[in-house]
């Protein structure tokens, strides 16, 4: 009986052989002791971890492979181990060259004979964690840097914009048409730059989870009217008719929404639609009621988005050429990325449908909260 | 008598631009780039209205408005201007007794002047 408990018998070896293949393939290190705390098995991973060959380890006392502090802990824990309780530690092993190797280990006593130790090399986990931490930090630094740069850009741009506007406003001297036209272009370009800065800041805010949402219960119609009034002039300038198509039922509907964000989504989609619609055609703002949902659609004419491009449409910095107009529209997609992020925050998805030579529709649904 | 406006904005070029516009509209203008210096001069200049940039790094605008509103014997109006385009800052500004809020990149100097007239109920 004593013999059976302390040494490996043939039948044990046969038993062990059955599992050897599994143990050999395990990515964890496996170490087994008998009751005398002598090594009776170590899988290849464990041998490699400590730089020993298996035959060098067999029958050696377990203490040879722990660092001193760990030996103390192991001894303290022996009483639990002998009660066959399972436990987990994070401790240090001593390799052949005396290098200390941190491992996460869990052990299980096998009734009758052994203790089985299963270990994970924490150096790998720790180095991965460290890399992850470093990447996170780096990303944070990058975000902060971008945010500062763009914030700093906005102030001088604002100054340029308003100085130009004052010159144009004041008519301090007779400026001829060419100068006036040039100043107007400078003004428009500065304006575009400011919008771009705002978009980039917006995206970086969303990505760093710093975007605040200010949810309120609001009627739909006033929001749509405000957006319509904002964009109407832009449409007139381009010779495009903007139509409102609002269900009668919508007039009493209330949604829970961040007003500014919803307006920005609608304005972004409308600006996008205007860019792609040809002169004399129309863009429609449609709001319809479908059970508990208000469906907002922005419909343009002529634009066609190829099916395979639809998924990438809402990614940042994706460059999608309009199939019909071959316009380079890379910066528009930043707006669409913003739209998607805002809408997803209201727990809905923004979608696109497109029919060649006819129309494209961007639509999303918001829940009506006062539906009877 | 000319209306007195105090412009507190740390960006020199922007500050000068607003100053130029207000002077052109016959306001009496003082510009401040550093707030501490101006806090004790408020009684001296006695402005009717203050344009206060809330992004100034060294300024806790939260306390500043309180000091202006509670410390002076005159009803000094305060317009906050900023490039922070979120409703929360605007609501917060109004909660703190700011009389109005101007988004710098969206408001022309001309509109800023109109806003001042509107708040002082002069037009």
Interface residues (C-beta under 8 A of the other chain):
Chain A: X151 X154 X155 X156 X157 X158 X159 X161 X162 X163 X165 X166 X169 X170 X194 X198 X212 X214 X258 X259 X260
Chain B: X11 X13 X14 X17 X20 X21 X24 X83 X85 X86 X87 X88 X91 X104 X105 X108 X109 X110
